[in-house]
Amino acid sequence: MGKRGHETIKVSGKTITLLHKDIPIGHVQLDDENPRIRYRRMLHQNKSIDDVILEMSEVKALRRDIEKTGGLRERIIVKPNGRPNRWKVVEGNCRTVCYRSLGKKYPKSPNWKKIPARILPDDTDPRDIAILLTDYHVSGKIKWGAHEKAGQIHHMYMTLGMSLEDIAIHMRSSKSTILRFKDAYQFMFDRFLKIDDCKYRSEGENKWSYFDELFKRRELRDELRQNPTFGDEFCRLVGDGRLGQPVNVRKLPKILTHPDARKLFLAGGDVDAAWKIVQAAEPEEGSEFFRLLQKLREACTSTAQLAEVLKIRTDKVARQRVLDTYKAFVGFMSLADVTPPKTGR
């Protein structure tokens, strides 16, 4: 902390001094570039952004807390807005909306006339502001949702021109994860929210996990590149609810590699019906027992198991384990009415 009325913070090795001041609430403007606000303004163009934010459950709880407390526990952060004594919120949009709402509820109360703020210098680099927000909302105590985090990554890369490496450092994440979030967010906004005359626009916030799952899988990213229609089809699958839960996206690589399952699914079939075709061809999908059999086959045919082979040859206990397993498996085969083929010897 600096002298009274000031605060110093470190961002990217720079020392930034913020002035503490109580600002008239009418002189404060929300930040349209904030990930949470940017997204909701697009979805609810017929509502004021204040009304949209106040409808969020976490903001309703925040408003009650601020009302009960009679003010803020932590100052918002603002920057000059290009006009004398006018400010734009950098961090604290929800608190600002709560203050404005409480000011309307208690028009005679002085509590809501001014909002406690920390003012950034006019020449603060937008990149430093983005990094500051990341510190607050990714590693700090006020967490962004996954799609809001992705929106901030997209903004830092596309608008501010920051490198994936730098974003990864500030997001405390890997470069590959940052790239996935950026691409998934861009696909959701450019394709899903705009397809079929914006048919699914109001559902974007609740569908983010589908697009995150899509870009996690190399096979599906390849399908997007190689099949021009797959992206639109995937958007409709999500929007119409045909995929069920986001976890079902993990089944698509297998479905798309089986001709019959692929044909059924892309023709409008249910994901569960397509998955049954996959399971018929590959019992390991959906059966822990057959996955164990697969692992056993792979272990028994792998040259990496040479040490175990030598151990079984010389160790009586290890040898007995193999014999016990053989006996159990022969018994299981008998129950399943499976007769081993003759070896010809």
KOLTIRO-106174 format. One record per residue (C-alpha): residue in one letter; residue number from 1; y, x, z. Coordinates in Angstrom, 1 decimal, always signed. Each point is the difference from the previous one (the first is absolute). Layout:
# residues N
["a" NUM [Y X Z]]
...
***
This chain:
# residues 345
["m" 1 [+0.0 +0.0 +0.0]]
["g" 2 [+3.6 +1.1 -0.7]]
["k" 3 [+3.1 -0.9 +1.9]]
["r" 4 [+0.6 -3.5 +1.2]]
["g" 5 [+0.1 -2.5 -2.9]]
["h" 6 [-1.9 +2.2 -2.3]]
["e" 7 [-3.6 +0.9 -0.8]]
["t" 8 [-1.4 +2.9 -2.0]]
["i" 9 [-3.3 -0.2 -1.8]]
["k" 10 [-2.0 +2.4 -2.2]]
["v" 11 [-1.1 -1.0 -3.5]]
["s" 12 [-1.5 +2.5 -2.4]]
["g" 13 [+1.4 +2.8 +1.9]]
["k" 14 [+3.5 -1.5 +0.0]]
["t" 15 [+2.0 -1.0 +3.0]]
["i" 16 [+1.5 -3.5 -0.4]]
["t" 17 [+2.6 -1.4 +2.4]]
["l" 18 [+0.0 -3.8 +0.5]]
["l" 19 [+3.0 -1.7 +1.6]]
["h" 20 [-0.7 -2.7 +2.6]]
["k" 21 [+2.1 -3.1 -0.5]]
["d" 22 [-0.1 -3.8 +0.5]]
["i" 23 [+0.7 -1.5 -3.4]]
["p" 24 [+1.1 -3.6 -0.8]]
["i" 25 [-3.1 -1.8 -1.1]]
["g" 26 [+1.9 -1.4 -3.0]]
["h" 27 [+0.6 +3.5 -1.3]]
["v" 28 [-3.6 +0.9 -0.3]]
["q" 29 [-2.1 -0.6 -3.2]]
["l" 30 [-3.7 +0.1 -0.3]]
["d" 31 [-1.7 +2.7 -2.1]]
["d" 32 [-1.4 -1.4 -3.2]]
["e" 33 [-2.1 +3.2 -0.5]]
["n" 34 [-1.9 -0.4 +3.2]]
["p" 35 [-3.6 -0.4 -0.9]]
["r" 36 [-0.4 -3.2 +2.1]]
["i" 37 [+3.2 -1.6 -1.3]]
["r" 38 [-0.4 +1.1 -3.7]]
["y" 39 [-3.4 -1.7 -0.2]]
["r" 40 [+0.9 -3.2 +1.8]]
["r" 41 [+3.3 -0.5 -1.9]]
["m" 42 [-2.0 +0.0 -3.2]]
["l" 43 [-2.5 -2.5 +1.3]]
["h" 44 [+2.4 -2.5 +1.5]]
["q" 45 [+3.0 -0.1 -2.4]]
["n" 46 [+0.8 -3.5 +1.1]]
["k" 47 [+0.5 +1.0 +3.6]]
["s" 48 [+2.5 +2.2 +1.8]]
["i" 49 [-1.5 +3.3 +1.1]]
["d" 50 [+0.9 -0.8 +3.6]]
["d" 51 [-2.1 -3.2 -0.1]]
["v" 52 [-2.9 +1.9 -1.6]]
["i" 53 [+0.1 +2.7 +2.6]]
["l" 54 [+0.3 -2.5 +2.9]]
["e" 55 [-3.2 -1.7 -1.1]]
["m" 56 [-2.0 +3.1 +0.6]]
["s" 57 [-2.1 -0.3 +3.2]]
["e" 58 [+0.9 +3.4 +1.3]]
["v" 59 [+3.7 -0.7 -0.5]]
["k" 60 [-0.2 -3.3 +1.8]]
["a" 61 [-1.4 +1.9 +3.0]]
["l" 62 [+2.7 +2.7 -0.4]]
["r" 63 [+2.7 -2.6 +0.0]]
["r" 64 [-1.3 -1.6 +3.2]]
["d" 65 [-0.1 +3.5 +1.6]]
["i" 66 [+3.6 +0.8 -1.0]]
["e" 67 [+1.2 -3.4 +1.1]]
["k" 68 [-1.7 +0.4 +3.4]]
["t" 69 [+1.3 +3.6 +0.4]]
["g" 70 [+3.5 -0.9 -1.1]]
["g" 71 [+0.2 +2.8 -2.5]]
["l" 72 [-1.8 +3.0 -1.6]]
["r" 73 [-2.1 +2.6 +1.7]]
["e" 74 [+0.5 +2.3 -2.9]]
["r" 75 [+3.0 +0.3 -2.4]]
["i" 76 [-0.4 -0.7 -3.7]]
["i" 77 [+0.8 +2.7 -2.5]]
["v" 78 [+2.7 -0.6 -2.7]]
["k" 79 [+1.8 +1.9 -2.6]]
["p" 80 [+3.5 -0.6 -1.6]]
["n" 81 [-0.1 -2.6 -2.7]]
["g" 82 [+2.8 +1.2 -2.3]]
["r" 83 [+2.7 -2.2 +1.6]]
["p" 84 [+2.0 +0.7 +3.1]]
["n" 85 [-1.7 -1.1 +3.2]]
["r" 86 [-3.0 -1.4 -1.9]]
["w" 87 [-3.5 +1.1 +0.6]]
["k" 88 [-3.5 -0.2 -1.5]]
["v" 89 [-3.1 -0.1 +2.3]]
["v" 90 [-2.3 +2.9 -0.5]]
["e" 91 [-2.4 -0.8 +2.9]]
["g" 92 [+0.1 -3.2 +2.0]]
["n" 93 [+0.2 -2.8 -2.6]]
["c" 94 [-2.1 -2.4 +2.1]]
["r" 95 [+2.1 +0.6 +3.1]]
["t" 96 [+3.2 -0.6 -2.0]]
["v" 97 [-1.4 -3.3 -1.3]]
["c" 98 [-0.9 -1.0 +3.6]]
["y" 99 [+3.6 +0.8 +1.1]]
["r" 100 [+1.5 -2.1 -2.7]]
["s" 101 [-2.3 -2.9 +0.8]]
["l" 102 [+0.8 +0.2 +3.7]]
["g" 103 [+3.7 +0.2 -0.8]]
["k" 104 [-0.3 -3.4 -1.8]]
["k" 105 [-2.0 -1.4 +3.0]]
["y" 106 [+2.6 +1.3 +2.5]]
["p" 107 [+3.3 +0.0 -1.9]]
["k" 108 [+2.1 +0.5 +3.2]]
["s" 109 [-2.1 +2.8 +1.5]]
["p" 110 [+1.4 +3.5 -0.3]]
["n" 111 [-3.5 +1.5 +0.1]]
["w" 112 [-0.6 -0.6 -3.7]]
["k" 113 [+3.4 +0.8 -1.5]]
["k" 114 [-0.7 +3.7 -0.3]]
["i" 115 [-3.2 +1.8 -0.6]]
["p" 116 [-0.7 +3.5 +1.6]]
["a" 117 [-0.4 +2.5 -2.9]]
["r" 118 [-0.5 +3.6 -0.8]]
["i" 119 [+2.1 +1.0 -3.0]]
["l" 120 [-1.3 +2.6 -2.5]]
["p" 121 [+2.5 +2.3 -1.7]]
["d" 122 [+1.3 -1.3 -3.4]]
["d" 123 [-1.5 +3.0 -1.9]]
["t" 124 [-3.5 -0.3 +1.4]]
["d" 125 [-2.6 +0.7 -2.8]]
["p" 126 [-1.9 -3.1 -0.9]]
["r" 127 [-3.2 +2.1 +0.1]]
["d" 128 [+0.7 +0.9 +3.7]]
["i" 129 [+0.5 -3.8 +0.7]]
["a" 130 [-3.4 -0.7 -1.6]]
["i" 131 [-1.6 +2.7 +2.1]]
["l" 132 [+1.7 -1.3 +3.1]]
["l" 133 [-1.4 -3.5 -0.7]]
["t" 134 [-3.4 +1.5 -0.5]]
["d" 135 [+0.2 +1.7 +3.4]]
["y" 136 [+0.8 -3.4 +1.6]]
["h" 137 [-2.5 -2.2 -1.8]]
["v" 138 [-3.0 +2.2 -0.9]]
["s" 139 [-0.4 +2.3 +3.0]]
["g" 140 [+2.4 -1.7 +2.4]]
["k" 141 [-0.3 -3.0 +2.1]]
["i" 142 [+1.2 -2.7 -2.5]]
["k" 143 [-2.8 -0.1 -2.5]]
["w" 144 [+0.3 -1.2 -3.6]]
["g" 145 [-2.8 -2.1 -1.4]]
["a" 146 [-2.2 +1.8 -2.6]]
["h" 147 [+1.8 -1.6 -3.0]]
["e" 148 [+3.4 +0.8 +1.5]]
["k" 149 [-1.1 +3.6 +0.4]]
["a" 150 [-1.1 +0.0 -3.6]]
["g" 151 [+3.4 -1.4 -1.0]]
["q" 152 [+1.8 +2.8 +1.7]]
["i" 153 [-2.2 +2.6 -1.7]]
["h" 154 [+0.7 -1.6 -3.4]]
["h" 155 [+3.8 +0.0 +0.8]]
["m" 156 [-0.1 +3.6 +1.1]]
["y" 157 [-1.8 +1.1 -3.1]]
["m" 158 [+1.5 -2.3 -2.7]]
["t" 159 [+3.6 -0.4 +1.2]]
["l" 160 [+0.7 +3.1 +2.0]]
["g" 161 [-2.1 +2.3 -2.1]]
["m" 162 [-1.8 +1.6 +2.9]]
["s" 163 [-3.2 +1.9 -0.7]]
["l" 164 [-3.4 -1.3 +1.0]]
["e" 165 [-0.5 +3.1 +2.1]]
["d" 166 [+3.3 -0.6 +2.0]]
["i" 167 [-0.8 -3.6 +0.5]]
["a" 168 [-3.5 +0.8 +1.2]]
["i" 169 [+1.5 +2.4 +2.6]]
["h" 170 [+2.4 -2.6 +1.4]]
["m" 171 [-2.6 -2.8 -0.2]]
["r" 172 [-2.5 +2.2 +1.9]]
["s" 173 [-2.5 -0.7 -2.7]]
["s" 174 [-1.8 +1.7 -2.9]]
["k" 175 [+1.5 +0.3 -3.5]]
["s" 176 [-2.9 -2.0 -1.4]]
["t" 177 [+0.6 -2.9 +2.4]]
["i" 178 [+3.7 +0.0 -0.8]]
["l" 179 [-0.8 -0.1 -3.7]]
["r" 180 [-2.4 -2.9 +0.5]]
["f" 181 [+2.5 -2.0 +2.0]]
["k" 182 [+2.7 +0.6 -2.6]]
["d" 183 [-2.2 -1.0 -3.0]]
["a" 184 [-1.5 -3.0 +1.8]]
["y" 185 [+3.5 -1.3 +1.0]]
["q" 186 [+1.3 +0.5 -3.5]]
["f" 187 [-3.0 -1.8 -1.5]]
["m" 188 [+0.4 -2.9 +2.5]]
["f" 189 [+3.7 -0.4 -0.8]]
["d" 190 [-0.1 +0.6 -3.8]]
["r" 191 [-3.2 -2.0 -0.7]]
["f" 192 [-1.1 -2.3 +2.8]]
["l" 193 [+3.4 -1.5 +1.0]]
["k" 194 [+1.1 -0.5 -3.6]]
["i" 195 [-3.2 -1.1 -1.8]]
["d" 196 [-0.2 -3.6 -1.4]]
["d" 197 [+3.7 -0.8 +0.6]]
["c" 198 [-0.1 +1.4 +3.6]]
["k" 199 [-2.7 -2.4 +1.0]]
["y" 200 [-1.1 +2.0 +3.0]]
["r" 201 [+3.3 +1.4 +1.0]]
["s" 202 [+0.1 -1.7 +3.4]]
["e" 203 [-3.4 +1.5 +0.9]]
["g" 204 [+0.8 +3.7 -0.4]]
["e" 205 [+0.3 +0.9 +3.7]]
["n" 206 [-3.4 -1.4 +0.9]]
["k" 207 [-1.7 +1.6 -3.0]]
["w" 208 [+0.9 +3.7 +0.5]]
["s" 209 [-3.4 +1.0 +1.3]]
["y" 210 [-1.6 -1.0 -3.3]]
["f" 211 [+2.1 +2.4 -2.0]]
["d" 212 [-0.4 +2.8 +2.6]]
["e" 213 [-3.8 -0.4 -0.4]]
["l" 214 [+0.3 -0.1 -3.8]]
["f" 215 [+1.8 +3.4 -0.1]]
["k" 216 [-2.4 +1.6 +2.6]]
["r" 217 [-2.8 +0.0 -2.6]]
["r" 218 [-0.1 +2.4 -2.9]]
["e" 219 [-2.2 -2.3 -2.0]]
["l" 220 [+2.5 -2.8 +0.2]]
["r" 221 [+2.9 +2.3 -0.8]]
["d" 222 [-2.0 +1.1 -3.1]]
["e" 223 [-0.6 -3.6 -0.9]]
["l" 224 [+3.7 -0.7 +0.1]]
["r" 225 [+0.7 +2.8 -2.4]]
["q" 226 [-2.8 -0.7 -2.4]]
["n" 227 [+0.0 -3.8 +0.0]]
["p" 228 [+3.4 -1.5 -0.9]]
["t" 229 [-0.9 -3.5 +1.3]]
["f" 230 [-1.6 +1.0 +3.3]]
["g" 231 [+3.3 +0.3 +1.8]]
["d" 232 [+1.1 -3.5 -0.8]]
["e" 233 [-3.5 -1.3 +0.7]]
["f" 234 [+0.0 +1.7 +3.4]]
["c" 235 [+3.4 -1.6 +0.9]]
["r" 236 [-1.4 -3.5 -0.8]]
["l" 237 [-3.1 +0.7 +2.0]]
["v" 238 [+2.2 +0.8 +3.0]]
["g" 239 [+2.5 -2.8 -0.6]]
["d" 240 [-2.7 -2.7 -0.5]]
["g" 241 [-2.0 +1.1 +3.0]]
["r" 242 [-3.2 +0.8 -2.0]]
["l" 243 [-0.4 +3.4 +1.7]]
["g" 244 [-0.2 -1.5 +3.5]]
["q" 245 [+0.8 +2.7 +2.5]]
["p" 246 [+1.6 +3.3 -0.9]]
["v" 247 [-3.2 +1.8 +0.9]]
["n" 248 [-1.6 -1.6 -3.1]]
["v" 249 [+2.1 +2.3 -2.2]]
["r" 250 [-2.5 +2.7 +1.1]]
["k" 251 [-2.7 -1.8 -1.8]]
["l" 252 [+1.8 +0.1 -3.4]]
["p" 253 [-1.0 +3.5 -1.1]]
["k" 254 [-3.7 -1.0 +0.2]]
["i" 255 [+0.6 -3.4 -1.6]]
["l" 256 [+1.8 +1.6 -2.9]]
["t" 257 [-2.8 +2.5 -0.7]]
["h" 258 [-2.7 -2.7 -0.3]]
["p" 259 [+0.4 -1.7 -3.4]]
["d" 260 [-1.3 -3.5 +1.2]]
["a" 261 [+2.0 +0.1 +3.2]]
["r" 262 [+3.1 +1.2 -1.9]]
["k" 263 [-0.3 -2.7 -2.6]]
["l" 264 [-0.4 -2.8 +2.5]]
["f" 265 [+2.8 +1.2 +2.2]]
["l" 266 [+2.6 +0.7 -2.7]]
["a" 267 [-0.8 -3.4 -1.6]]
["g" 268 [+1.1 -1.7 +3.2]]
["g" 269 [-3.1 +0.2 +2.2]]
["d" 270 [+0.0 +0.2 +3.7]]
["v" 271 [+0.0 +3.5 +1.6]]
["d" 272 [-3.1 -1.0 +2.1]]
["a" 273 [-1.9 -1.1 -3.1]]
["a" 274 [+0.8 +3.3 -1.7]]
["w" 275 [-1.0 +1.9 +3.0]]
["k" 276 [-3.4 -1.6 +0.2]]
["i" 277 [-0.7 +1.3 -3.5]]
["v" 278 [+0.9 +3.5 +1.2]]
["q" 279 [-2.2 -0.3 +3.1]]
["a" 280 [-2.9 -1.1 -2.2]]
["a" 281 [+0.3 +3.2 -2.0]]
["e" 282 [+0.8 +2.2 +3.0]]
["p" 283 [-1.6 -1.3 +3.2]]
["e" 284 [+1.9 +2.8 +1.9]]
["e" 285 [+3.2 -2.1 -0.4]]
["g" 286 [-0.1 -2.4 +2.9]]
["s" 287 [-3.1 +1.3 +1.8]]
["e" 288 [+0.0 +2.6 +2.7]]
["f" 289 [-3.8 +0.4 -0.3]]
["f" 290 [+0.2 +0.9 -3.7]]
["r" 291 [+2.9 +2.3 +0.6]]
["l" 292 [-2.2 +1.8 +2.5]]
["l" 293 [-2.8 +0.2 -2.5]]
["q" 294 [+2.4 +1.5 -2.5]]
["k" 295 [+1.1 +2.6 +2.4]]
["l" 296 [-3.6 +0.9 +0.8]]
["r" 297 [-0.9 +0.3 -3.7]]
["e" 298 [+3.0 +2.3 -0.5]]
["a" 299 [-0.9 +2.1 +3.1]]
["c" 300 [-3.6 +0.4 -1.1]]
["t" 301 [+0.9 +1.1 -3.5]]
["s" 302 [+2.9 +2.3 +1.0]]
["t" 303 [-0.5 +3.8 +0.0]]
["a" 304 [+2.5 +0.1 +2.9]]
["q" 305 [-2.8 -1.2 +2.3]]
["l" 306 [-1.9 +3.3 -0.3]]
["a" 307 [+0.6 +0.8 +3.7]]
["e" 308 [-1.5 -3.4 +1.0]]
["v" 309 [-3.0 +0.6 -2.2]]
["l" 310 [-0.7 +3.4 +1.7]]
["k" 311 [+0.5 -1.6 +3.4]]
["i" 312 [-2.5 -2.7 -0.7]]
["r" 313 [-2.5 +2.6 -1.2]]
["t" 314 [+0.2 +1.9 +3.3]]
["d" 315 [+1.2 -2.5 +2.7]]
["k" 316 [-2.6 -2.4 +1.3]]
["v" 317 [+2.6 -2.5 +1.4]]
["a" 318 [+1.9 -0.1 -3.3]]
["r" 319 [-3.3 -0.4 -1.9]]
["q" 320 [-1.0 -2.9 +2.2]]
["r" 321 [+3.4 -1.7 -0.7]]
["v" 322 [-0.8 +0.1 -3.7]]
["l" 323 [-3.5 -1.4 +0.5]]
["d" 324 [+1.4 -2.8 +2.2]]
["t" 325 [+2.5 -0.9 -2.6]]
["y" 326 [-2.6 +0.0 -2.7]]
["k" 327 [-2.3 -2.2 +2.1]]
["a" 328 [+2.9 -2.4 +0.6]]
["f" 329 [+1.0 -0.1 -3.6]]
["v" 330 [-3.6 -0.6 -1.2]]
["g" 331 [-0.2 -2.9 +2.5]]
["f" 332 [+3.3 -1.4 -1.3]]
["m" 333 [-1.2 +0.3 -3.7]]
["s" 334 [-3.2 -2.0 +1.0]]
["l" 335 [+2.2 -2.8 +1.5]]
["a" 336 [+2.1 +0.0 -3.1]]
["d" 337 [-3.1 -0.1 -2.2]]
["v" 338 [+0.8 +3.2 -1.7]]
["t" 339 [-2.8 +2.1 -1.3]]
["p" 340 [+0.8 +3.7 -0.9]]
["p" 341 [-0.7 +0.8 -3.6]]
["k" 342 [-2.9 +2.3 -0.7]]
["t" 343 [+1.0 +3.6 -0.5]]
["g" 344 [-2.8 +0.8 -2.4]]
["r" 345 [-1.6 +2.6 +2.2]]
***
